[in-house]
């Protein structure tokens, strides 16, 4: 993670403290506020590294038991059922952080209600040449052009199968050591860049990874690969793709199969949004993820890296992503659940997206700047906002600011 929230603590001292406490004092202490503060402060050390290296080491820290525990911040008010799945909290981690499925359990134990792994391609691929990730520190944003680097579906499926088995063992418990995994698991599917057959690639992804997750997301809007260009304009092709993947899902021999979502980009024009809404309703997809990173560059950007090619994420895309949620919620008349993504950094941001029509929300860039205590903090603050406004459950707040056709 490139940034940190803790202030006034030497990051090297904080890092040493996290290592000592995390390894030698056991998992219980990682739920205490002082450990959360130390973990956030230690993230300043990652800021001295290039973003991709920092990302690698943050995943390793979580994988080996150094992440703070925030699962205790998930309240009954935050729990909901979406597409037949139970979500312990509405705030999830977007695809792109845990690309290879290395750290799903610790991420959920940090306080996320769900984690979307990936994007995952059928075969391993390296992605684009380095450097391919850039901090826009002044804007609290990131530009990446990873190009869907992936270890491949078989490798990721093995990890998710194990994670799923652990979750099944602990889902009924109140395990004080935080070993339980009270959250949903999704995977973001993509095709290999060198492949000429997107249908076969997405079907392979469903067949390989579908048995081990709760939901599957079709990534047809990544701005860092050429093959997604124009997909939102090709309604017939998208219809065929969704139907092929749906058939593969139904053939898994698992009832119910994983829910199927389509991930849309924020740069669609009105006609493209309308076409995608009609497609989603016609093909009976379970939900939409709105939205991906953007190719556009707001004039407000201040960082020297603002001219880098790739997808922009973080606060500068918030209004664009929020408007996309409002539009898709209205175009689908609130009938298709939406996961709202893009520029969410605070509980107020998450709450605004929910009131605009998102049943769930995801973040990623904010985690890089704020530190690993962020999901737990947002759970507490979002619960307070819901209580303040008289909502007994988060589901009661979904779409309350939207005006739908009667």
C-alpha positions as CSV (number, residue, x, y, z in Angstrom):
1,X,0.0,0.0,0.0
2,X,1.6,3.3,-1.0
3,X,0.4,5.5,1.8
4,X,-0.4,5.7,5.5
5,X,-2.7,7.4,8.0
6,X,-0.7,7.2,11.1
7,X,1.2,10.5,11.9
8,X,4.0,11.3,14.2
9,X,5.5,7.8,14.5
10,X,8.7,6.8,12.9
11,X,7.7,4.3,10.2
12,X,10.7,2.0,10.9
13,X,9.8,1.9,14.6
14,X,6.2,1.2,13.8
15,X,7.1,-1.5,11.3
16,X,9.3,-3.2,14.0
17,X,6.4,-2.9,16.4
18,X,4.0,-4.5,14.0
19,X,6.4,-7.4,13.3
20,X,7.0,-8.1,17.0
21,X,3.3,-7.7,18.1
22,X,1.9,-9.5,15.1
23,X,4.2,-12.5,15.2
24,X,4.7,-13.0,18.9
25,X,1.6,-11.7,20.7
26,X,-1.0,-13.7,18.7
27,X,-4.0,-12.6,16.7
28,X,-6.1,-11.2,19.5
29,X,-4.0,-8.1,20.0
30,X,-4.4,-7.2,16.3
31,X,-8.0,-6.2,17.0
32,X,-6.9,-3.4,19.4
33,X,-6.8,0.3,18.4
34,X,-3.1,0.7,19.2
35,X,-2.2,-2.1,16.8
36,X,-4.3,-0.5,14.1
37,X,-2.5,2.8,14.7
38,X,0.9,1.1,14.5
39,X,-0.1,-0.7,11.3
40,X,-1.2,2.5,9.6
41,X,1.9,4.3,10.8
42,X,4.1,1.5,9.4
43,X,2.6,2.0,5.9
44,X,4.7,5.2,5.6
45,X,7.6,2.8,5.0
46,X,5.9,1.5,1.9
47,X,5.7,5.0,0.5
48,X,9.5,5.0,0.1
49,X,9.2,2.1,-2.4
50,X,7.9,2.2,-5.9
51,X,4.1,1.5,-5.9
52,X,4.3,-2.0,-7.4
53,X,6.9,-3.1,-4.9
54,X,5.0,-1.6,-2.0
55,X,1.9,-3.4,-3.2
56,X,3.7,-6.7,-3.2
57,X,5.0,-6.3,0.3
58,X,1.6,-5.2,1.6
59,X,0.1,-8.4,0.3
60,X,2.9,-10.4,1.9
61,X,2.4,-8.6,5.2
62,X,-1.3,-9.5,5.2
63,X,-0.7,-13.1,4.0
64,X,1.7,-13.8,6.9
65,X,-0.6,-12.5,9.6
66,X,0.4,-8.9,10.2
67,X,-2.9,-7.2,9.1
68,X,-5.0,-5.7,11.9
69,X,-8.3,-7.4,12.7
70,X,-11.5,-5.4,12.2
71,X,-14.2,-8.1,11.8
72,X,-15.6,-7.1,15.1
73,X,-16.8,-3.9,13.6
74,X,-19.4,-5.7,11.4
75,X,-22.8,-5.0,12.9
76,X,-26.3,-6.4,12.2
77,X,-27.2,-3.1,10.7
78,X,-24.4,-3.4,8.1
79,X,-25.4,-7.0,7.1
80,X,-27.5,-7.5,4.0
81,X,-28.6,-10.1,1.4
82,X,-27.8,-9.3,-2.2
83,X,-28.4,-11.7,-5.1
84,X,-29.0,-14.5,-2.6
85,X,-25.7,-13.9,-0.9
86,X,-25.2,-12.8,2.7
87,X,-22.8,-9.8,3.1
88,X,-21.5,-9.1,6.6
89,X,-20.8,-5.5,5.6
90,X,-21.5,-3.5,2.5
91,X,-17.9,-2.3,2.0
92,X,-15.7,-4.6,-0.1
93,X,-12.3,-4.6,-1.7
94,X,-12.3,-4.0,-5.4
95,X,-10.5,-6.1,-8.0
96,X,-6.9,-5.1,-8.6
97,X,-5.6,-5.3,-5.1
98,X,-5.5,-9.1,-4.4
99,X,-5.0,-10.1,-8.0
100,X,-3.8,-13.6,-7.3
101,X,-6.0,-14.5,-4.4
102,X,-3.1,-14.5,-1.9
103,X,-4.7,-12.7,1.0
104,X,-8.5,-13.1,0.9
105,X,-8.9,-14.3,4.5
106,X,-6.8,-11.5,6.2
107,X,-8.5,-8.9,4.0
108,X,-12.0,-10.0,5.1
109,X,-10.8,-10.2,8.7
110,X,-9.6,-6.6,8.4
111,X,-13.3,-5.6,8.1
112,X,-14.2,-5.9,4.5
113,X,-17.6,-7.6,3.9
114,X,-16.3,-9.1,0.7
115,X,-13.3,-9.3,-1.6
116,X,-13.2,-9.4,-5.4
117,X,-10.1,-11.2,-6.5
118,X,-8.4,-10.6,-9.9
119,X,-8.6,-9.8,-12.7
120,X,-7.8,-13.4,-13.5
121,X,-7.0,-14.7,-17.0
122,X,-7.2,-18.4,-18.1
123,X,-3.5,-18.7,-18.7
124,X,-0.7,-16.8,-16.9
125,X,0.4,-13.6,-18.5
126,X,2.9,-10.9,-17.4
127,X,0.8,-7.8,-18.3
128,X,2.4,-4.6,-19.5
129,X,6.0,-3.6,-19.1
130,X,7.1,-1.8,-15.9
131,X,6.8,0.9,-14.6
132,X,3.1,0.5,-14.7
133,X,1.7,2.0,-11.5
134,X,2.0,5.6,-10.4
135,X,1.1,7.5,-7.2
136,X,-0.6,10.8,-7.7
137,X,0.1,11.8,-4.1
138,X,-1.2,15.4,-4.3
139,X,-4.5,14.0,-5.7
140,X,-4.6,10.8,-3.4
141,X,-5.1,9.0,-6.7
142,X,-3.3,6.2,-8.7
143,X,-2.8,5.6,-12.4
144,X,-2.1,2.0,-13.3
145,X,-1.6,0.2,-16.6
146,X,-0.8,-3.3,-15.3
147,X,-2.5,-4.9,-18.2
148,X,-4.1,-7.8,-16.3
149,X,-1.0,-9.5,-15.0
150,X,-2.2,-12.8,-13.7
151,X,-0.8,-16.1,-12.5
152,X,-3.6,-17.8,-14.3
153,X,-6.9,-19.4,-13.4
154,X,-5.6,-22.8,-12.2
155,X,-3.2,-21.2,-9.7
156,X,-5.8,-18.8,-8.3
157,X,-8.5,-21.5,-8.2
158,X,-6.3,-23.6,-5.9
159,X,-5.9,-20.7,-3.5
160,X,-9.6,-19.9,-3.6
161,X,-10.6,-23.5,-3.0
162,X,-8.6,-23.6,0.2
163,X,-9.9,-20.2,1.3
164,X,-13.5,-21.4,0.7
165,X,-12.9,-24.5,2.7
166,X,-11.6,-22.6,5.7
167,X,-14.5,-20.2,5.5
168,X,-16.9,-23.1,5.5
169,X,-15.2,-24.5,8.6
170,X,-15.5,-21.3,10.6
171,X,-18.6,-19.5,9.3
172,X,-20.8,-20.6,12.1
173,X,-18.3,-19.7,14.9
174,X,-17.5,-16.6,16.9
175,X,-13.9,-17.5,16.9
176,X,-12.2,-15.0,19.2
177,X,-8.9,-15.5,17.4
178,X,-10.3,-14.1,14.2
179,X,-9.8,-17.2,12.1
180,X,-13.3,-17.2,10.7
181,X,-13.9,-15.6,7.3
182,X,-17.3,-13.9,7.5
183,X,-17.4,-12.4,4.1
184,X,-18.3,-13.2,0.4
185,X,-15.6,-14.0,-2.1
186,X,-15.8,-13.0,-5.8
187,X,-13.5,-13.2,-8.7
188,X,-13.0,-10.8,-11.7
189,X,-12.6,-12.7,-15.0
190,X,-10.7,-11.4,-18.0
191,X,-9.5,-12.9,-21.3
192,X,-5.9,-13.4,-22.2
193,X,-4.5,-10.5,-24.2
194,X,-3.1,-12.8,-26.9
195,X,-6.4,-14.8,-27.2
196,X,-8.7,-14.3,-30.1
197,X,-11.7,-16.0,-28.4
198,X,-13.1,-14.0,-25.5
199,X,-16.1,-16.4,-25.3
200,X,-13.8,-19.4,-24.7
201,X,-11.7,-17.5,-22.2
202,X,-14.6,-16.2,-20.1
203,X,-16.2,-19.6,-20.1
204,X,-12.9,-21.2,-19.0
205,X,-12.7,-18.7,-16.2
206,X,-16.2,-19.6,-15.0
207,X,-15.5,-23.3,-15.3
208,X,-12.2,-23.1,-13.4
209,X,-13.0,-20.4,-10.7
210,X,-16.8,-20.5,-10.5
211,X,-16.9,-23.5,-8.1
212,X,-14.9,-21.7,-5.5
213,X,-16.5,-18.3,-5.3
214,X,-19.9,-16.6,-4.4
215,X,-19.9,-14.3,-7.4
216,X,-18.2,-13.8,-10.7
217,X,-17.5,-10.4,-12.5
218,X,-17.0,-10.2,-16.2
219,X,-14.3,-7.5,-16.7
220,X,-15.3,-6.0,-20.1
221,X,-14.1,-2.5,-19.3
222,X,-10.5,-2.5,-18.3
223,X,-8.9,0.6,-19.9
224,X,-5.4,-1.0,-19.9
225,X,-5.9,-3.6,-22.6
226,X,-7.0,-3.0,-26.2
227,X,-9.5,-5.9,-26.4
228,X,-12.1,-4.1,-24.2
229,X,-12.3,-1.1,-26.6
230,X,-15.8,-1.0,-28.0
231,X,-17.3,-3.9,-26.0
232,X,-19.9,-1.6,-24.5
233,X,-20.9,-0.6,-28.0
234,X,-21.3,-4.2,-29.2
235,X,-24.7,-5.2,-27.7
236,X,-25.0,-8.3,-29.7
237,X,-21.5,-9.5,-28.8
238,X,-22.1,-8.8,-25.2
239,X,-25.4,-10.6,-25.3
240,X,-23.7,-13.7,-26.7
241,X,-20.8,-13.5,-24.2
242,X,-23.2,-13.2,-21.2
243,X,-25.3,-16.1,-22.4
244,X,-22.2,-18.3,-22.9
245,X,-20.9,-17.6,-19.4
246,X,-24.3,-18.1,-17.9
247,X,-24.6,-21.5,-19.6
248,X,-21.2,-22.4,-18.2
249,X,-22.3,-21.3,-14.7
250,X,-25.5,-23.4,-14.9
251,X,-23.4,-26.4,-15.9
252,X,-21.2,-26.3,-12.8
253,X,-23.5,-28.7,-11.0
254,X,-23.7,-26.3,-8.1
255,X,-27.0,-24.9,-6.9
256,X,-27.1,-22.0,-6.6
257,X,-24.2,-21.2,-8.8
258,X,-22.1,-18.0,-8.4
259,X,-23.9,-14.8,-9.1
260,X,-22.9,-13.1,-12.3
261,X,-22.0,-9.4,-12.5
262,X,-20.8,-7.3,-15.4
263,X,-18.2,-4.6,-14.7
264,X,-18.9,-1.4,-16.6
265,X,-16.6,1.6,-17.3
266,X,-17.3,5.2,-16.2
267,X,-16.6,6.6,-19.7
268,X,-19.7,5.4,-21.4
269,X,-22.0,7.8,-23.1
270,X,-25.8,7.8,-22.5
271,X,-26.5,5.5,-25.4
272,X,-23.9,3.0,-24.2
273,X,-25.3,3.1,-20.7
274,X,-28.8,2.5,-22.0
275,X,-27.7,-0.4,-24.1
276,X,-25.9,-2.0,-21.1
277,X,-29.0,-1.6,-18.9
278,X,-31.2,-3.2,-21.5
279,X,-28.6,-6.1,-21.9
280,X,-28.5,-6.6,-18.1
281,X,-32.3,-6.8,-17.9
282,X,-32.6,-9.0,-21.0
283,X,-29.9,-11.5,-20.0
284,X,-31.0,-11.5,-16.4
285,X,-27.5,-10.8,-15.0
286,X,-27.5,-10.8,-11.3
287,X,-25.8,-7.4,-10.9
288,X,-23.6,-4.7,-12.2
289,X,-20.2,-3.3,-10.9
290,X,-20.2,0.4,-11.6
291,X,-17.5,1.4,-12.4
292,X,-14.0,0.7,-13.6
293,X,-11.0,3.1,-13.7
294,X,-11.1,5.9,-16.2
295,X,-9.0,7.0,-19.2
296,X,-10.1,10.6,-18.7
297,X,-8.0,13.2,-16.8
298,X,-9.8,15.9,-14.8
299,X,-8.3,19.3,-15.1
300,X,-8.0,19.4,-11.3
301,X,-5.1,16.8,-11.2
302,X,-1.9,18.3,-9.7
303,X,0.6,15.4,-9.7
304,X,3.5,15.3,-12.1
305,X,2.3,11.8,-13.1
306,X,-1.1,13.0,-14.3
307,X,0.0,12.4,-18.0
308,X,0.8,8.8,-17.5
309,X,-1.2,6.3,-19.6
310,X,-3.6,4.0,-17.8
311,X,-6.6,3.9,-15.6
312,X,-7.1,6.7,-13.1
313,X,-8.6,5.8,-9.7
314,X,-9.2,7.6,-6.4
315,X,-11.0,10.8,-5.4
316,X,-10.7,12.5,-8.9
317,X,-13.1,9.9,-10.4
318,X,-15.7,10.1,-7.5
319,X,-18.2,12.3,-9.2
320,X,-17.9,10.4,-12.5
321,X,-18.4,7.1,-10.8
322,X,-21.3,8.4,-8.6
323,X,-23.1,9.7,-11.7
324,X,-22.7,6.3,-13.4
325,X,-24.4,4.6,-10.4
326,X,-27.2,7.1,-10.5
327,X,-27.7,6.5,-14.2
328,X,-27.5,2.7,-14.2
329,X,-29.9,2.5,-11.1
330,X,-32.4,4.7,-13.0
331,X,-32.0,2.9,-16.3
332,X,-32.6,-0.5,-14.6
333,X,-35.4,1.0,-12.5
334,X,-33.6,-0.3,-9.4
335,X,-34.2,-3.9,-10.4
336,X,-30.6,-5.0,-10.7
337,X,-28.2,-4.8,-7.7
338,X,-25.2,-2.5,-8.2
339,X,-21.8,-2.6,-6.6
340,X,-20.6,1.0,-6.6
341,X,-16.9,1.6,-7.1
342,X,-14.7,4.6,-7.8
343,X,-13.3,7.4,-5.5
344,X,-14.8,6.0,-2.3
345,X,-12.5,7.2,0.6
346,X,-14.8,7.9,3.5
347,X,-17.9,6.5,5.1
348,X,-19.8,9.5,3.7
349,X,-18.7,8.6,0.2
350,X,-19.9,5.0,0.8
351,X,-23.2,6.2,2.2
352,X,-23.8,8.6,-0.7
353,X,-23.2,5.8,-3.2
354,X,-25.6,3.6,-1.3
355,X,-28.3,6.2,-1.2
356,X,-27.8,6.7,-4.9
357,X,-28.6,3.1,-5.6
358,X,-25.6,0.9,-4.8
359,X,-26.4,-2.2,-2.7
360,X,-22.7,-2.6,-2.0
361,X,-19.6,-0.6,-2.5
362,X,-15.9,-1.3,-3.2
363,X,-12.7,0.6,-2.7
364,X,-9.0,0.1,-3.4
365,X,-7.1,3.3,-3.8
366,X,-8.1,4.7,-0.4
367,X,-6.7,1.7,1.3
368,X,-3.3,2.5,-0.3
369,X,-3.4,6.0,1.2
370,X,-5.2,5.5,4.5
371,X,-3.7,2.2,5.7
372,X,-5.1,-1.2,6.7
373,X,-7.4,0.1,9.5
374,X,-9.6,1.8,6.9
375,X,-12.3,-0.9,6.5
376,X,-12.9,-1.2,10.2
377,X,-13.1,2.5,10.6
378,X,-15.5,2.9,7.7
379,X,-17.7,0.1,9.2
380,X,-18.0,2.0,12.5
381,X,-18.7,5.4,10.8
382,X,-21.2,4.0,8.2
383,X,-23.1,2.2,11.0
384,X,-23.3,5.6,12.8
385,X,-24.6,7.4,9.7
386,X,-27.3,4.7,9.2
387,X,-28.4,4.9,12.8
388,X,-28.4,8.7,12.7
389,X,-30.8,8.7,9.8
390,X,-33.1,6.0,11.3
391,X,-32.2,3.1,9.0
392,X,-32.4,-0.3,10.7
393,X,-30.4,-2.0,7.9
394,X,-28.2,-0.8,5.2
395,X,-30.6,-2.3,2.6
396,X,-33.2,0.3,3.8
397,X,-30.9,3.1,2.6
398,X,-30.3,1.8,-0.9
399,X,-31.6,4.2,-3.6
400,X,-33.4,6.5,-1.2
401,X,-32.1,9.5,-3.1
402,X,-33.1,8.2,-6.5
403,X,-36.3,9.0,-8.3
404,X,-37.5,6.0,-10.2
405,X,-40.3,5.6,-12.8
406,X,-43.5,4.2,-11.2
